C-alpha cells in the first residue's frame, strides 16, 4: 500500500500550500516547516505538488506536461497524423527534421529545468538530462545505421537485392 502524502495529512496543510502557491521554493518552504516544527522535506513538498494535490494549481514556468498532476498519458489520447511519405528522400528529410526538432525541444526543457534548479526552485534535472541523452543516442544510431534508410542496400522478398534461394 503506498505511503500517504505527508503534506495532505498535516493539520497546517493550508499554510504550507499557500507558501508554495506564492512561489516559495521547496527548499525555503522546507526551512519554514522546520522552523515551525513540521517534519516535511522539500522532496515531500515537491511530490505533493507534482501529484496535483493542490487544486487548480499551476507552477509558473513549467510546460503543460510537467504541471502538477500531469501524468503524461494525455498524449496517447490525441490523434497523431502520419505524413504521407512516398520516397526515401522524403523519409530521410522527415526523419532529419523531426530529430532536429526533438533535440531542440529537449535542450529547451533541460535549460528550463537547470534554471529552476540553480535558482532553488526545482529538483536536479536528471530526467531531462536522460531525455537529451536518449535523443543523442537516437541521432548517433541514425548516423551509424544510415544504411537502413538506403533502399539500395535493403534486401527482402520481392526486392531487387533479394535472392530467392
Secondary structure as a PSIPRED ss2 file (coil, helix, strand):
# PSIPRED VFORMAT (PSIPRED V4.0)

   1 X C   1.000  0.000  0.000
   2 X C   1.000  0.000  0.000
   3 X C   1.000  0.000  0.000
   4 X C   1.000  0.000  0.000
   5 X C   1.000  0.000  0.000
   6 X C   1.000  0.000  0.000
   7 X C   1.000  0.000  0.000
   8 X C   1.000  0.000  0.000
   9 X C   1.000  0.000  0.000
  10 X C   1.000  0.000  0.000
  11 X C   1.000  0.000  0.000
  12 X C   1.000  0.000  0.000
  13 X H   0.000  1.000  0.000
  14 X H   0.000  1.000  0.000
  15 X H   0.000  1.000  0.000
  16 X H   0.000  1.000  0.000
  17 X H   0.000  1.000  0.000
  18 X H   0.000  1.000  0.000
  19 X H   0.000  1.000  0.000
  20 X H   0.000  1.000  0.000
  21 X H   0.000  1.000  0.000
  22 X C   1.000  0.000  0.000
  23 X C   1.000  0.000  0.000
  24 X C   1.000  0.000  0.000
  25 X C   1.000  0.000  0.000
  26 X H   0.000  1.000  0.000
  27 X H   0.000  1.000  0.000
  28 X H   0.000  1.000  0.000
  29 X H   0.000  1.000  0.000
  30 X H   0.000  1.000  0.000
  31 X H   0.000  1.000  0.000
  32 X H   0.000  1.000  0.000
  33 X H   0.000  1.000  0.000
  34 X H   0.000  1.000  0.000
  35 X H   0.000  1.000  0.000
  36 X C   1.000  0.000  0.000
  37 X C   1.000  0.000  0.000
  38 X C   1.000  0.000  0.000
  39 X C   1.000  0.000  0.000
  40 X C   1.000  0.000  0.000
  41 X C   1.000  0.000  0.000
  42 X H   0.000  1.000  0.000
  43 X H   0.000  1.000  0.000
  44 X H   0.000  1.000  0.000
  45 X H   0.000  1.000  0.000
  46 X H   0.000  1.000  0.000
  47 X H   0.000  1.000  0.000
  48 X H   0.000  1.000  0.000
  49 X H   0.000  1.000  0.000
  50 X H   0.000  1.000  0.000
  51 X C   1.000  0.000  0.000
  52 X C   1.000  0.000  0.000
  53 X C   1.000  0.000  0.000
  54 X C   1.000  0.000  0.000
  55 X C   1.000  0.000  0.000
  56 X C   1.000  0.000  0.000
  57 X C   1.000  0.000  0.000
  58 X C   1.000  0.000  0.000
  59 X C   1.000  0.000  0.000
  60 X C   1.000  0.000  0.000
  61 X C   1.000  0.000  0.000
  62 X C   1.000  0.000  0.000
  63 X C   1.000  0.000  0.000
  64 X H   0.000  1.000  0.000
  65 X H   0.000  1.000  0.000
  66 X H   0.000  1.000  0.000
  67 X C   1.000  0.000  0.000
  68 X C   1.000  0.000  0.000
  69 X C   1.000  0.000  0.000
  70 X C   1.000  0.000  0.000
  71 X C   1.000  0.000  0.000
  72 X C   1.000  0.000  0.000
  73 X H   0.000  1.000  0.000
  74 X H   0.000  1.000  0.000
  75 X H   0.000  1.000  0.000
  76 X H   0.000  1.000  0.000
  77 X H   0.000  1.000  0.000
  78 X C   1.000  0.000  0.000
  79 X C   1.000  0.000  0.000
  80 X C   1.000  0.000  0.000
  81 X C   1.000  0.000  0.000
  82 X C   1.000  0.000  0.000
  83 X C   1.000  0.000  0.000
  84 X C   1.000  0.000  0.000
  85 X C   1.000  0.000  0.000
  86 X C   1.000  0.000  0.000
  87 X C   1.000  0.000  0.000
  88 X H   0.000  1.000  0.000
  89 X H   0.000  1.000  0.000
  90 X H   0.000  1.000  0.000
  91 X H   0.000  1.000  0.000
  92 X H   0.000  1.000  0.000
  93 X H   0.000  1.000  0.000
  94 X H   0.000  1.000  0.000
  95 X H   0.000  1.000  0.000
  96 X H   0.000  1.000  0.000
  97 X H   0.000  1.000  0.000
  98 X H   0.000  1.000  0.000
  99 X H   0.000  1.000  0.000
 100 X H   0.000  1.000  0.000
 101 X H   0.000  1.000  0.000
 102 X H   0.000  1.000  0.000
 103 X H   0.000  1.000  0.000
 104 X H   0.000  1.000  0.000
 105 X H   0.000  1.000  0.000
 106 X H   0.000  1.000  0.000
 107 X H   0.000  1.000  0.000
 108 X H   0.000  1.000  0.000
 109 X H   0.000  1.000  0.000
 110 X H   0.000  1.000  0.000
 111 X H   0.000  1.000  0.000
 112 X H   0.000  1.000  0.000
 113 X H   0.000  1.000  0.000
 114 X H   0.000  1.000  0.000
 115 X H   0.000  1.000  0.000
 116 X H   0.000  1.000  0.000
 117 X H   0.000  1.000  0.000
 118 X H   0.000  1.000  0.000
 119 X C   1.000  0.000  0.000
 120 X C   1.000  0.000  0.000
 121 X C   1.000  0.000  0.000
 122 X C   1.000  0.000  0.000
 123 X C   1.000  0.000  0.000
 124 X C   1.000  0.000  0.000
 125 X C   1.000  0.000  0.000
 126 X H   0.000  1.000  0.000
 127 X H   0.000  1.000  0.000
 128 X H   0.000  1.000  0.000
 129 X H   0.000  1.000  0.000
 130 X H   0.000  1.000  0.000
 131 X H   0.000  1.000  0.000
 132 X H   0.000  1.000  0.000
 133 X H   0.000  1.000  0.000
 134 X H   0.000  1.000  0.000
 135 X H   0.000  1.000  0.000
 136 X H   0.000  1.000  0.000
 137 X H   0.000  1.000  0.000
 138 X H   0.000  1.000  0.000
 139 X H   0.000  1.000  0.000
 140 X H   0.000  1.000  0.000
 141 X H   0.000  1.000  0.000
 142 X H   0.000  1.000  0.000
 143 X H   0.000  1.000  0.000
 144 X H   0.000  1.000  0.000
 145 X C   1.000  0.000  0.000
 146 X H   0.000  1.000  0.000
 147 X H   0.000  1.000  0.000
 148 X H   0.000  1.000  0.000
 149 X H   0.000  1.000  0.000
 150 X C   1.000  0.000  0.000
 151 X H   0.000  1.000  0.000
 152 X H   0.000  1.000  0.000
 153 X H   0.000  1.000  0.000
 154 X C   1.000  0.000  0.000
 155 X C   1.000  0.000  0.000
 156 X C   1.000  0.000  0.000
 157 X C   1.000  0.000  0.000
 158 X C   1.000  0.000  0.000
 159 X C   1.000  0.000  0.000
 160 X C   1.000  0.000  0.000
 161 X C   1.000  0.000  0.000
 162 X C   1.000  0.000  0.000
 163 X C   1.000  0.000  0.000
 164 X C   1.000  0.000  0.000
 165 X C   1.000  0.000  0.000
